[in-house]
Amino acid sequence: MADQAPESLRGEECGDQKKQTRDASKAEESALEPSAPSAPAAPSAPAAPAAPATPAAPVAPASEASLALWDHIRLVQTARPIARVFLVTSAQKGDGGRTPSVFRYVGDHGSAHISWDSKELAFGCKMLGPLALQPVSGLGEGPYAFFEAWWRAGEKYIGVDHAVSKAWWLKQKKGTRVYPKAKGKAVEYRSWGTGPEMDLVTARARALVPTYEALVGTSVRLSQLREYLRGSGKPLVLYCNDGPRDAFGRPCVMPVTAEEMKKYLQDPTKPFGPDFVFAAMVAGIPSADYTAL
């Protein structure tokens, strides 16, 4: 007969078995009971509307060597056949001290580089500049001591007596560009003598261009430059302070053509002055080709 466990141990074993059975039953019942419904998820907040895209600002070219004259890139391939005179704005304070290169326009063919103060080839044109030309009369006004005084005298500022500002300009004997009492005031219109009131573009075409042409049309310097252009076969580069600028406001190069002249004259946000007119005269471009409005 097999050995049997002592009576006390058999009782403990039975008790353990019963406890395990009860625990198993409870686990089965728990598994069969439906689980409590979970709390509903909080509704998510509606997505914020996307902010309107900000138009990308024009990005300046990385270097002058690559695209410094990008505003005129469309003319690069045709500049040599259609233009032999180029107008360049010399770098001013605030321009980074960099005058744009004309190499992409004139290449290595050589060119004469002339400014208002230049002594190269005896072409110094200082006395033809807007602050030095004298005496100046035009459209029934004058004589003024220099061209800029005549041009500025035509400006009628809001809140300023035009007769008073004209009288002040008549007294100026050296170059200046600003009427002191006009600072911060907008120009209402431009007029000279008994002529009509004109906006900026009309004044450029009807007053500035013909008046300047009449003053310098017989200039010896103008004749010399035209003769150089005809006889040398080389490009001519004219430097000035108030010349062409690109879309970023930086000095740039302008091939002097009727198309470019008209673009600058008719855009009141672009510079246009005696420098442009003189360049067109050197290039032999009739003013009628770019002043028609």
C-alpha positions as CSV (number, residue, x, y, z in Angstrom):
1,M,0.0,0.0,0.0
2,A,1.3,3.4,-1.0
3,D,2.3,5.8,1.7
4,Q,-0.3,8.4,2.4
5,A,0.3,12.0,3.5
6,P,-0.5,12.8,7.1
7,E,-4.0,13.9,7.8
8,S,-3.0,17.4,8.6
9,L,-1.2,17.9,5.3
10,R,-4.1,16.5,3.3
11,G,-6.3,19.1,4.8
12,E,-4.0,21.9,3.9
13,E,-3.8,20.6,0.3
14,C,-7.5,20.4,0.0
15,G,-7.8,24.0,1.3
16,D,-5.3,25.2,-1.2
17,Q,-7.1,23.5,-4.0
18,K,-10.5,25.0,-3.0
19,K,-8.9,28.5,-2.8
20,Q,-7.4,28.1,-6.3
21,T,-10.8,26.9,-7.7
22,R,-12.6,30.0,-6.2
23,D,-9.9,32.4,-7.6
24,A,-10.3,30.8,-11.1
25,S,-14.0,31.1,-11.0
26,K,-13.9,34.8,-10.0
27,A,-11.4,35.5,-12.9
28,E,-13.8,33.8,-15.4
29,E,-16.8,35.8,-14.1
30,S,-14.8,39.0,-14.4
31,A,-13.8,38.2,-18.0
32,L,-17.5,37.5,-18.9
33,E,-18.8,40.8,-17.3
34,P,-19.1,43.7,-19.8
35,S,-16.4,46.3,-19.2
36,A,-17.5,49.8,-18.1
37,P,-17.8,52.2,-21.1
38,S,-14.9,54.5,-21.3
39,A,-15.4,58.2,-21.0
40,P,-16.0,59.8,-24.4
41,A,-13.0,61.6,-25.8
42,A,-13.1,65.4,-25.6
43,P,-13.8,66.9,-29.0
44,S,-10.6,68.2,-30.5
45,A,-10.4,72.0,-31.1
46,P,-10.9,73.0,-34.7
47,A,-7.7,73.6,-36.6
48,A,-6.7,77.2,-36.8
49,P,-7.0,78.6,-40.3
50,A,-3.7,78.7,-42.1
51,A,-2.1,82.2,-42.2
52,P,-2.1,83.7,-45.6
53,A,1.1,83.2,-47.4
54,T,3.3,86.2,-47.3
55,P,4.6,87.1,-50.8
56,A,8.3,86.4,-51.0
57,A,10.4,89.6,-51.1
58,P,12.7,89.9,-54.0
59,V,16.0,88.4,-53.1
60,A,19.1,90.3,-54.1
61,P,21.6,88.5,-56.2
62,A,24.3,86.8,-54.3
63,S,27.1,88.6,-56.0
64,E,27.8,91.3,-58.5
65,A,29.7,88.9,-60.7
66,S,26.6,86.7,-61.1
67,L,23.6,88.9,-61.4
68,A,24.4,92.4,-60.2
69,L,22.7,94.0,-63.2
70,W,19.8,91.6,-63.2
71,D,17.3,94.4,-63.9
72,H,18.8,94.7,-67.4
73,I,19.5,91.0,-68.0
74,R,17.0,90.9,-70.9
75,L,19.3,93.4,-72.8
76,V,22.6,91.6,-72.2
77,Q,22.5,89.6,-75.4
78,T,21.5,92.5,-77.6
79,A,23.2,95.4,-75.8
80,R,26.2,95.6,-78.2
81,P,24.3,95.8,-81.5
82,I,21.8,98.4,-80.3
83,A,23.8,100.5,-77.8
84,R,27.3,102.0,-77.8
85,V,26.7,104.4,-75.0
86,F,26.1,103.3,-71.4
87,L,25.0,105.3,-68.4
88,V,26.3,104.2,-65.0
89,T,25.4,105.4,-61.5
90,S,28.5,105.9,-59.5
91,A,28.3,104.4,-56.0
92,Q,27.2,106.9,-53.3
93,K,27.3,106.7,-49.5
94,G,25.0,103.9,-48.5
95,D,25.5,101.9,-51.8
96,G,28.3,99.8,-50.3
97,G,31.0,101.7,-52.2
98,R,30.5,99.5,-55.3
99,T,30.0,101.0,-58.7
100,P,28.6,98.4,-61.0
101,S,30.8,96.8,-63.6
102,V,30.2,97.3,-67.3
103,F,32.2,94.3,-68.4
104,R,29.2,92.2,-69.4
105,Y,28.1,95.0,-71.8
106,V,31.4,96.2,-73.3
107,G,33.4,93.0,-72.8
108,D,37.1,93.3,-73.4
109,H,36.8,95.5,-76.5
110,G,37.9,98.6,-74.6
111,S,35.9,101.7,-73.8
112,A,36.2,105.3,-72.7
113,H,34.9,106.0,-69.2
114,I,33.7,109.6,-68.7
115,S,32.2,111.4,-65.8
116,W,31.2,115.0,-65.2
117,D,34.6,115.7,-63.7
118,S,36.6,113.4,-66.0
119,K,39.7,114.7,-67.6
120,E,40.2,111.6,-69.8
121,L,40.5,112.5,-73.5
122,A,39.8,116.1,-72.5
123,F,36.2,115.2,-72.2
124,G,35.6,116.8,-68.8
125,C,31.9,117.8,-68.8
126,K,31.6,119.4,-65.4
127,M,30.2,122.6,-66.8
128,L,27.4,120.6,-68.4
129,G,26.2,119.1,-65.1
130,P,23.0,120.1,-63.4
131,L,24.7,122.0,-60.6
132,A,27.2,123.9,-62.7
133,L,25.5,124.9,-66.0
134,Q,24.8,128.7,-66.1
135,P,23.0,130.9,-66.8
136,V,19.8,129.1,-67.4
137,S,16.5,130.4,-68.7
138,G,13.6,128.4,-70.0
139,L,9.8,128.5,-70.5
140,G,9.7,132.2,-69.6
141,E,11.7,131.7,-66.3
142,G,15.2,133.0,-65.4
143,P,18.0,133.5,-65.6
144,Y,18.9,131.1,-62.9
145,A,22.5,130.5,-61.9
146,F,22.4,126.7,-62.7
147,F,20.1,124.2,-64.3
148,E,19.0,122.5,-61.0
149,A,17.8,125.8,-59.7
150,W,15.6,126.4,-62.8
151,W,14.2,122.8,-62.5
152,R,13.5,123.1,-58.8
153,A,11.9,126.5,-59.2
154,G,9.1,124.9,-61.2
155,E,8.1,122.8,-58.3
156,K,5.0,124.0,-56.4
157,Y,4.9,122.5,-52.9
158,I,1.6,122.1,-51.0
159,G,1.3,124.9,-48.5
160,V,4.1,127.0,-50.0
161,D,3.7,130.1,-52.1
162,H,5.1,129.3,-55.5
163,A,6.2,132.9,-56.1
164,V,8.2,132.9,-52.9
165,S,10.0,129.7,-53.7
166,K,10.8,130.8,-57.2
167,A,12.3,134.1,-55.8
168,W,14.5,132.0,-53.4
169,W,15.8,129.9,-56.3
170,L,16.6,133.0,-58.3
171,K,18.9,134.2,-55.5
172,Q,20.9,130.9,-55.3
173,K,24.4,131.3,-56.9
174,K,25.9,127.8,-56.1
175,G,24.7,124.3,-56.4
176,T,21.9,123.1,-54.1
177,R,18.9,120.8,-54.6
178,V,16.6,121.6,-51.7
179,Y,14.3,124.5,-50.9
180,P,14.5,124.7,-47.1
181,K,10.8,125.4,-46.5
182,A,9.7,122.5,-48.6
183,K,11.2,119.7,-46.4
184,G,8.5,117.1,-45.8
185,K,6.1,118.7,-48.2
186,A,4.8,117.0,-51.4
187,V,5.0,118.6,-54.8
188,E,1.6,119.6,-56.0
189,Y,2.5,120.3,-59.6
190,R,5.3,121.9,-61.7
191,S,5.0,125.0,-63.9
192,W,7.2,127.7,-65.3
193,G,6.2,131.2,-66.5
194,T,2.6,131.3,-67.7
195,G,2.8,127.6,-68.8
196,P,0.4,124.9,-67.7
197,E,0.6,122.9,-64.5
198,M,2.3,119.6,-65.1
199,D,2.8,116.3,-63.3
200,L,6.4,114.9,-63.0
201,V,6.3,112.8,-66.2
202,T,4.9,115.5,-68.3
203,A,7.4,118.1,-66.9
204,R,10.2,115.8,-67.8
205,A,9.1,115.4,-71.4
206,R,7.8,119.0,-72.0
207,A,10.2,121.0,-69.9
208,L,13.4,119.3,-68.7
209,V,14.4,117.6,-71.9
210,P,13.8,120.4,-74.4
211,T,15.3,123.0,-72.0
212,Y,18.5,121.0,-71.4
213,E,18.9,120.1,-75.1
214,A,18.7,123.8,-76.0
215,L,21.4,124.7,-73.5
216,V,24.0,122.0,-74.5
217,G,23.1,121.4,-78.1
218,T,26.1,123.4,-79.4
219,S,28.5,122.4,-76.6
220,V,32.1,121.6,-77.7
221,R,32.2,118.7,-75.3
222,L,29.1,117.2,-76.8
223,S,30.6,117.4,-80.3
224,Q,33.9,115.8,-79.1
225,L,32.1,112.9,-77.5
226,R,30.0,112.3,-80.6
227,E,33.1,112.4,-82.8
228,Y,34.9,110.0,-80.5
229,L,32.0,107.6,-80.7
230,R,31.9,107.7,-84.5
231,G,35.7,107.5,-85.0
232,S,36.8,105.0,-82.3
233,G,34.4,102.2,-82.8
234,K,34.5,101.7,-79.0
235,P,31.8,101.9,-76.4
236,L,31.4,105.0,-74.3
237,V,30.6,104.8,-70.6
238,L,29.2,107.9,-68.9
239,Y,29.2,108.0,-65.0
240,C,26.8,110.2,-63.0
241,N,25.4,110.5,-59.5
242,D,21.7,110.5,-60.3
243,G,21.5,107.7,-62.9
244,P,19.9,104.3,-63.3
245,R,19.2,102.0,-60.3
246,D,17.8,98.5,-60.2
247,A,14.7,97.2,-58.4
248,F,16.7,97.1,-55.1
249,G,17.7,100.8,-55.4
250,R,21.3,99.9,-56.2
251,P,23.4,101.6,-58.9
252,C,23.3,99.8,-62.2
253,V,24.1,100.1,-65.9
254,M,21.7,101.3,-68.5
255,P,22.3,100.8,-72.2
256,V,21.3,104.1,-73.7
257,T,18.5,103.3,-76.1
258,A,15.2,105.0,-76.9
259,E,13.4,102.1,-75.2
260,E,15.4,102.5,-71.9
261,M,15.1,106.3,-72.0
262,K,11.3,106.1,-72.4
263,K,11.1,103.5,-69.5
264,Y,12.9,105.8,-67.1
265,L,11.2,109.1,-68.2
266,Q,7.7,107.7,-67.9
267,D,8.2,106.0,-64.5
268,P,7.9,108.7,-61.7
269,T,9.5,106.2,-59.2
270,K,12.7,106.1,-61.3
271,P,15.4,108.8,-61.5
272,F,15.5,110.9,-64.7
273,G,17.5,114.1,-65.2
274,P,20.1,115.9,-67.3
275,D,22.4,112.9,-67.1
276,F,20.0,110.8,-69.1
277,V,19.3,113.6,-71.6
278,F,23.0,114.2,-72.1
279,A,23.7,110.4,-72.7
280,A,20.9,110.3,-75.3
281,M,22.3,113.3,-77.1
282,V,25.8,111.7,-77.2
283,A,24.2,108.5,-78.6
284,G,22.4,110.5,-81.2
285,I,18.9,109.5,-80.0
286,P,16.3,112.2,-81.0
287,S,14.2,113.2,-78.0
288,A,11.1,112.7,-80.0
289,D,11.8,108.9,-79.8
290,Y,11.4,108.8,-76.0
291,T,9.4,111.8,-74.9
292,A,6.1,111.0,-76.7
293,L,3.4,110.5,-74.0
